[in-house]
Amino acid sequence: MIEIGRLCVKIAGRDSNKKCVIVDLIDERTVLIDGETRRKKCNINHLEILEEKIDIQKGADHKKIIEAFKKLGIELKEKKAKTVYTKPLKKRVLQIRARTEEKQKQKEKPKTETKEKKAPAEKKATKKEKAPKKTVKKETLKKEVKEEKKETKEEPKKA
């Protein structure tokens, strides 16, 4: 009497008093059910087997079972697909990244326009025209400081 496609009513658990159909036989005591209930394996003792039988294949998917129930005149509520839960922190990080990318795009556009307007060759020419600054090397400064110290040390000895 227990066979694939047999209509049943679940009598135990949170899906009790809901119609289902046997989709697959797992072993002597358990079967895979689907229908108004969640698709799951179930103990035979938790099912009340009815006389009606639906023509389905072994392991049929939920859509085919819904169609078979409609042929019998039983309407099933369609289940909502599970959505992926993203933590608020991840959402915030994604928003920040999107904003920074937009800002970078906005910054890049004006830069290209300003480069076209200004002539970089003129800037370089003005820098070359300026007189170069006189720089004193650190090494020469150190030598001068050492010489001064030697002179100050020698002067007190002579006196």
C-alpha positions in Angstrom: 0.0 0.0 0.0 3.0 2.3 0.6 4.2 3.3 -2.9 5.4 6.3 -4.9 2.6 8.7 -5.7 0.3 7.6 -2.8 -1.6 10.5 -1.3 -1.3 10.9 2.5 -2.2 13.2 5.4 0.5 14.1 7.9 -0.7 13.5 11.4 2.3 14.5 13.5 4.6 17.5 13.7 4.1 21.1 12.7 2.8 20.0 9.2 0.0 18.0 10.7 -3.4 17.8 9.0 -1.8 18.8 5.6 -1.9 16.7 2.5 1.2 15.3 0.9 2.4 12.7 -1.6 5.1 10.0 -1.2 7.9 11.0 -3.6 10.5 8.3 -2.7 10.9 5.3 -0.5 14.0 5.6 1.7 13.7 2.4 3.8 11.1 0.3 5.5 9.9 3.0 7.9 10.7 6.3 6.2 9.6 8.0 3.0 10.3 11.3 1.3 7.1 13.4 1.1 6.2 16.7 -0.6 3.0 18.7 -1.1 1.4 21.1 1.3 4.1 20.0 3.7 7.8 20.8 3.5 9.7 18.4 1.4 11.4 16.1 3.9 11.7 12.5 5.0 9.0 11.3 7.3 8.3 8.2 9.4 5.4 6.1 8.0 3.8 6.1 11.5 3.3 9.9 11.1 1.3 9.5 8.0 -2.3 8.5 7.3 -2.3 6.9 3.9 -5.3 7.6 1.6 -6.7 5.6 -1.2 -5.9 8.1 -3.9 -2.8 7.8 -6.0 -1.1 10.4 -8.2 1.0 9.5 -11.3 4.5 10.9 -10.6 8.0 9.7 -11.1 10.4 8.7 -8.3 12.0 11.9 -6.9 9.7 14.3 -8.8 10.3 18.0 -8.2 7.9 20.3 -6.4 6.6 21.9 -9.6 5.4 18.6 -11.0 3.7 17.7 -7.7 1.9 21.0 -7.7 0.6 20.3 -11.2 -0.6 16.8 -10.1 -2.4 18.3 -7.0 -4.2 20.8 -9.3 -5.5 17.9 -11.4 -7.0 16.5 -8.3 -8.5 19.8 -7.4 -6.3 20.5 -4.4 -4.7 23.9 -4.4 -1.3 24.3 -2.8 0.2 27.6 -1.5 3.4 28.4 -3.4 6.4 28.7 -1.2 8.5 31.7 -1.3 12.1 31.2 -2.3 14.6 31.8 0.4 16.5 35.0 0.1 20.1 35.4 1.0 20.5 37.3 4.3 23.2 39.9 4.3 24.3 41.4 7.5 23.8 45.1 7.9 27.5 45.7 8.1 28.1 44.1 4.7 25.3 46.2 3.2 27.0 49.4 4.7 30.4 48.4 3.3 28.9 47.8 -0.1 27.2 51.2 0.0 30.5 52.9 1.0 32.3 51.2 -1.8 29.7 52.3 -4.4 30.0 55.9 -3.2 33.8 55.9 -3.3 33.7 54.5 -6.9 31.2 57.2 -7.9 33.5 59.9 -6.4 36.5 58.5 -8.1 34.7 58.6 -11.5 33.6 62.2 -10.9 37.2 63.2 -9.9 38.7 61.5 -13.0 36.4 63.4 -15.4 37.4 66.9 -14.3 41.1 66.0 -14.2 41.1 65.0 -17.8 39.4 68.2 -18.8 41.8 70.4 -16.8 44.8 68.7 -18.3 43.6 69.5 -21.8 43.0 73.2 -20.9 46.4 73.8 -19.3 49.6 73.4 -21.2 52.1 71.4 -19.1 55.1 72.4 -21.3 54.6 76.0 -20.3 54.8 75.2 -16.6 58.1 73.4 -17.1 59.6 76.3 -19.1 58.7 78.8 -16.3 60.4 76.6 -13.7 63.6 76.5 -15.8 63.6 80.2 -16.2 63.8 80.8 -12.5 67.3 81.2 -11.1 68.6 78.1 -9.3 69.0 78.4 -5.6 72.4 78.1 -4.1 72.7 75.1 -1.9 75.4 74.4 0.6 76.3 70.8 1.1 76.1 69.3 4.5 79.6 67.9 4.3 81.1 71.3 3.8 79.1 72.7 6.7 80.4 69.9 9.0 84.0 70.5 8.0 83.6 74.2 8.7 82.1 73.4 12.2 84.9 71.1 13.0 87.6 73.6 12.0 86.0 76.2 14.2 86.0 73.9 17.1 89.6 73.1 16.6 90.5 76.8 16.5 88.6 77.5 19.7 90.3 74.7 21.5 93.8 75.8 20.4 93.3 79.4 21.4 92.8 78.7 25.1 96.0 76.6 25.2 98.1 79.4 23.8 96.8 81.9 26.2 
